[in-house]
């Protein structure tokens, strides 16, 4: 949020090949492409299955659970649209795809490679939303 | 493997502008100045030039450059993708064109106002969903997350690399201290007469913690570099030619430049290893043949990863290779003797090629004792140069 209370995070940059991902995020869903012919998942999106060359794909919902594959705490340079430090991360999702995102609700000094995380969402400008990830709550008891 | 291009072409001319933080003139002018200087160095004129090659992100329009230089006719032109990762690929295009007989004299160039113009590291939000032919599709996935600069993209690879092999910021710092030592003795370097200690490096602020500090970043610079390539046969009649002994590209499935986040193991530069296999095994060179190397140090972690990709040391061993003093003038592999992109300046990698030529001509500010073979690497594009 900016000081005026408006959402500052920029909206995703849409194109013909990626818009389904962000359309789903707007509905608070984390999704990936799955080839309808060979069944392989793929991310980042692309218009053709790189293995079997099928153009047919379905968009499947992911559970939203994964681990931090890598991360970085970004200090400089800064853009007014974000709060610093920005917590950048690559998340390896349980289904086998990797996404770039932000970590939220975590102290930067507590971030580790391999940390279990689960999906959440944050609003963007133009009424959009992006998947972000927070530490997975430890099982009760 | 194919080694058809071995010793068939040569660099016969080299020119550059001054490197600065504010050139005060257009990239077209900078390119033209460097090219005229390179042709004069080669003993040629613009009427000899029939090929032009640069790489993506260079803002100079080829037609405007031809109009400015007064080149009568261009028979071959191309641009290598991948931005700075393509900076050595220009030599492959030039050598292939000359060897194929479709051009006689090819000029490769890069003009950039990386500081006074559009800074790569400016953390802008904007752009389009596409790549603008930068060799990276990063923007669309990174912008809404505030991952806005090359340092931020590459820090994710760097942290994974540190995690995989137990590498520390101090390990990066030891390479930077050596680059700054070389730069301190290079009047063209931004950090001329400004060496640093490891403590200085460790005291510089975080850009992307825990991998990249301010002193791990290349110096955004204004300037231009140009090289002239012709056939080895024609070159041998010229003054101080440098033969292109090997030249190769390797861009692999699922790899990107800068935002290379989606291969199975991002702590390893697989494209660099594939490129190195072509250069060494393909062309019949040994690692021990290399007397001096220039390796693309946009950010220090990438330098270590390339040392390993090139096979000068095993996975995770670059930190020890550096700590043992191998990058220095007395080491087994003196590296980036101009100060590198970190110490001299960032002409998007082509100033590294120029320094390799200087070493083989005997004109480097940090001249080594009689080097005969030099390697230049920009991740996925690279070459081996040698004296005739």
HADDOCK unambig.tbl for C-alpha pairs under 7 A between the chains (distance, minus, plus):
assign (segid A and resid 9 and name CA) (segid B and resid 144 and name CA) 6.18 0.50 0.50
assign (segid A and resid 10 and name CA) (segid B and resid 144 and name CA) 5.25 0.50 0.50
assign (segid A and resid 11 and name CA) (segid B and resid 144 and name CA) 5.95 0.50 0.50
assign (segid A and resid 12 and name CA) (segid B and resid 140 and name CA) 6.45 0.50 0.50
assign (segid A and resid 12 and name CA) (segid B and resid 143 and name CA) 6.85 0.50 0.50
assign (segid A and resid 12 and name CA) (segid B and resid 144 and name CA) 5.48 0.50 0.50
assign (segid A and resid 13 and name CA) (segid B and resid 128 and name CA) 5.90 0.50 0.50
assign (segid A and resid 13 and name CA) (segid B and resid 129 and name CA) 4.55 0.50 0.50
assign (segid A and resid 13 and name CA) (segid B and resid 140 and name CA) 5.07 0.50 0.50
assign (segid A and resid 14 and name CA) (segid B and resid 129 and name CA) 5.22 0.50 0.50
assign (segid A and resid 15 and name CA) (segid B and resid 129 and name CA) 5.44 0.50 0.50
assign (segid A and resid 70 and name CA) (segid B and resid 156 and name CA) 5.68 0.50 0.50
assign (segid A and resid 70 and name CA) (segid B and resid 159 and name CA) 6.24 0.50 0.50
assign (segid A and resid 70 and name CA) (segid B and resid 160 and name CA) 5.26 0.50 0.50
assign (segid A and resid 71 and name CA) (segid B and resid 156 and name CA) 5.40 0.50 0.50
assign (segid A and resid 71 and name CA) (segid B and resid 159 and name CA) 6.52 0.50 0.50
assign (segid A and resid 72 and name CA) (segid B and resid 155 and name CA) 6.13 0.50 0.50
assign (segid A and resid 72 and name CA) (segid B and resid 156 and name CA) 5.84 0.50 0.50
assign (segid A and resid 72 and name CA) (segid B and resid 159 and name CA) 6.81 0.50 0.50
assign (segid A and resid 72 and name CA) (segid B and resid 208 and name CA) 5.87 0.50 0.50
assign (segid A and resid 72 and name CA) (segid B and resid 209 and name CA) 5.72 0.50 0.50
assign (segid A and resid 72 and name CA) (segid B and resid 210 and name CA) 6.79 0.50 0.50
assign (segid A and resid 73 and name CA) (segid B and resid 208 and name CA) 5.40 0.50 0.50
assign (segid A and resid 73 and name CA) (segid B and resid 209 and name CA) 4.90 0.50 0.50
assign (segid A and resid 74 and name CA) (segid B and resid 152 and name CA) 6.71 0.50 0.50
assign (segid A and resid 74 and name CA) (segid B and resid 207 and name CA) 6.13 0.50 0.50
assign (segid A and resid 74 and name CA) (segid B and resid 208 and name CA) 4.49 0.50 0.50
assign (segid A and resid 74 and name CA) (segid B and resid 209 and name CA) 6.39 0.50 0.50
assign (segid A and resid 75 and name CA) (segid B and resid 206 and name CA) 6.45 0.50 0.50
assign (segid A and resid 75 and name CA) (segid B and resid 207 and name CA) 5.23 0.50 0.50
assign (segid A and resid 75 and name CA) (segid B and resid 208 and name CA) 6.02 0.50 0.50
assign (segid A and resid 76 and name CA) (segid B and resid 207 and name CA) 4.90 0.50 0.50
assign (segid A and resid 77 and name CA) (segid B and resid 122 and name CA) 6.62 0.50 0.50
assign (segid A and resid 77 and name CA) (segid B and resid 123 and name CA) 5.96 0.50 0.50
assign (segid A and resid 78 and name CA) (segid B and resid 123 and name CA) 6.31 0.50 0.50
assign (segid A and resid 79 and name CA) (segid B and resid 123 and name CA) 6.03 0.50 0.50
assign (segid A and resid 79 and name CA) (segid B and resid 124 and name CA) 6.87 0.50 0.50
assign (segid A and resid 82 and name CA) (segid B and resid 146 and name CA) 6.43 0.50 0.50
assign (segid A and resid 86 and name CA) (segid B and resid 146 and name CA) 6.66 0.50 0.50
assign (segid A and resid 88 and name CA) (segid B and resid 147 and name CA) 6.83 0.50 0.50
assign (segid A and resid 98 and name CA) (segid B and resid 262 and name CA) 6.72 0.50 0.50
assign (segid A and resid 100 and name CA) (segid B and resid 141 and name CA) 6.83 0.50 0.50
assign (segid A and resid 101 and name CA) (segid B and resid 145 and name CA) 6.07 0.50 0.50
assign (segid A and resid 102 and name CA) (segid B and resid 145 and name CA) 6.05 0.50 0.50
